[in-house]
Amino acid sequence: MPLKLNVGVNKKIGLPDYGSLGTSCHVEVEVDSGLIFDDLDGFHQKVRQAYVACAQAVNDELARQGSTTQPASQPHTATSNGNAATATTSNGNGNGNGHRNGTNGGTASQKQLNYANQLAGQIQGLGVRRLEALANKMFGKPIAGLSSLDASSLIDTLKAIKDGRLDLNAALDGVPA
């Protein structure tokens, strides 16, 4: 009998004039019920894979919305292992005007890049080369080319890895050592 696994990721960032930009991704997948009793590590791997797929969809959508002037609330679809995940985005929190002044699409600050490198140095098995590979996997560009929003998402991912909430290998997902 299959089990239903629900995983969700929500993220909201502040914008000028009391606005905000938020997105969420929720997936439901079926997993073999034997995993939870016979292969707990395999079950945890399935959970991590679903989480990484959602987290990447959320970060990609925030980066896309932060660097465009299109109206939000357009769905973004990502797939992982044949399962669709939809991330929806909304501008504004009802208290502001929802205008984006392009501040999130600007270049990452040196402070952000230094902090990302510092965090990477604190994570066993993640050196500068693998950090660069992680940035390329998450955003399709090198660390030096990250926007401020991209760097913030990378830092959040590194913090999750450091705190044990996200598996390094799941985040790298096949990036060579």
C-alpha positions in Angstrom: 0.0 0.0 0.0 1.6 3.3 -1.0 2.0 6.2 1.4 1.3 9.8 0.4 4.2 12.2 1.1 3.4 15.9 1.2 6.3 18.4 1.1 6.0 22.1 1.0 8.2 25.1 1.0 7.1 28.8 1.4 9.3 31.8 1.2 8.6 35.5 1.3 10.9 38.5 0.9 10.3 42.1 1.7 10.2 44.8 -0.9 10.3 48.5 -0.7 7.2 50.5 0.4 6.0 47.7 2.7 5.5 45.3 -0.2 6.6 41.7 -0.4 7.2 38.9 -2.9 6.3 35.4 -1.8 6.1 32.0 -3.4 5.3 28.5 -2.4 5.7 25.0 -3.7 3.9 21.9 -2.5 4.2 18.4 -3.9 2.4 15.2 -3.1 4.1 12.0 -4.1 3.4 8.3 -3.4 6.1 6.3 -1.9 6.3 2.6 -1.0 5.0 2.1 2.5 7.7 -0.5 3.1 10.3 2.3 3.1 9.1 3.7 6.4 9.5 0.3 8.1 12.2 -1.4 6.1 14.4 1.4 4.7 14.2 4.6 6.8 17.3 6.0 5.1 15.6 5.5 1.7 12.4 7.2 3.0 14.5 10.1 4.2 16.2 10.3 0.8 12.7 10.6 -0.9 11.7 13.3 1.5 15.0 15.2 0.8 14.6 14.9 -3.0 11.0 16.3 -2.8 12.2 19.1 -0.5 15.1 20.0 -2.8 12.8 20.1 -5.8 10.4 22.4 -4.0 13.1 24.6 -2.6 14.7 25.0 -6.0 11.4 25.8 -7.7 10.7 28.5 -5.0 14.2 30.0 -5.3 14.0 30.0 -9.1 10.6 31.7 -9.1 11.7 34.3 -6.6 14.7 35.0 -8.7 12.6 35.2 -11.9 10.1 37.5 -10.3 12.7 39.7 -8.7 14.4 40.3 -12.1 11.3 40.9 -14.2 8.6 43.5 -14.3 5.8 41.0 -15.3 2.8 40.8 -13.0 3.0 37.9 -10.6 0.6 35.1 -9.8 1.9 33.2 -12.8 2.6 29.5 -12.0 6.0 28.1 -12.5 6.3 24.3 -12.9 9.3 22.1 -12.0 9.5 18.4 -12.2 11.4 15.9 -10.2 11.2 12.1 -10.8 8.1 12.6 -13.0 6.1 14.5 -10.4 4.9 18.0 -11.1 5.5 20.7 -8.5 3.8 24.1 -9.0 5.2 27.3 -7.4 2.9 30.2 -7.3 4.0 33.8 -6.7 2.2 36.8 -5.4 3.4 40.4 -5.2 2.4 42.7 -2.4 1.1 41.9 1.1 -2.0 44.0 1.0 -0.2 46.8 3.0 2.0 48.1 0.2 1.8 49.0 -3.4 3.5 45.8 -4.6 5.9 47.8 -6.8 9.3 46.3 -7.3 12.1 48.7 -7.8 14.6 46.2 -9.1 16.5 46.1 -5.8 16.3 42.3 -5.6 17.7 41.8 -9.1 20.9 43.8 -8.4 24.3 42.2 -8.1 25.1 40.2 -5.0 27.0 42.2 -2.4 30.6 41.3 -1.5 29.3 40.7 2.1 26.8 38.1 0.8 29.5 36.4 -1.3 31.9 36.4 1.7 29.3 34.9 4.0 28.4 32.2 1.4 32.1 31.2 1.2 32.4 31.3 5.0 29.4 29.0 5.4 30.7 26.7 2.7 34.0 26.4 4.6 32.0 25.3 7.7 30.3 22.4 5.8 32.4 19.3 5.5 32.7 18.1 1.9 31.8 21.5 0.4 34.8 23.4 -0.9 35.0 26.4 -3.1 34.8 24.3 -6.3 31.7 22.4 -5.1 30.1 25.7 -3.9 30.6 27.0 -7.4 29.0 23.9 -8.8 26.0 24.3 -6.4 25.5 27.9 -7.5 25.6 26.8 -11.1 23.1 24.0 -10.4 20.7 26.3 -8.5 20.9 29.4 -10.7 22.7 28.4 -13.9 25.5 30.9 -13.3 28.7 31.2 -11.3 28.8 32.8 -7.9 30.3 36.0 -9.3 27.2 36.4 -11.5 24.6 35.9 -8.8 22.0 38.6 -8.0 21.4 39.7 -4.5 18.3 37.5 -4.4 20.2 34.5 -5.8 22.9 35.0 -3.1 20.3 35.2 -0.4 18.7 31.9 -1.6 22.2 30.3 -1.8 22.9 31.4 1.8 19.6 30.0 3.0 20.4 26.6 1.3 23.9 26.6 2.9 22.4 27.4 6.3 19.9 24.5 5.9 22.8 22.1 5.0 24.9 23.3 7.9 22.0 22.9 10.3 21.3 19.4 9.0 17.8 20.3 7.6 19.1 19.6 4.0 21.5 16.9 2.9 24.6 18.2 1.0 24.5 15.4 -1.5 20.8 15.9 -2.2 21.4 19.6 -2.8 24.3 18.9 -5.1 22.4 16.0 -6.7 25.1 14.5 -8.8 27.6 17.4 -8.9 31.0 15.8 -9.1 33.3 15.9 -6.1 
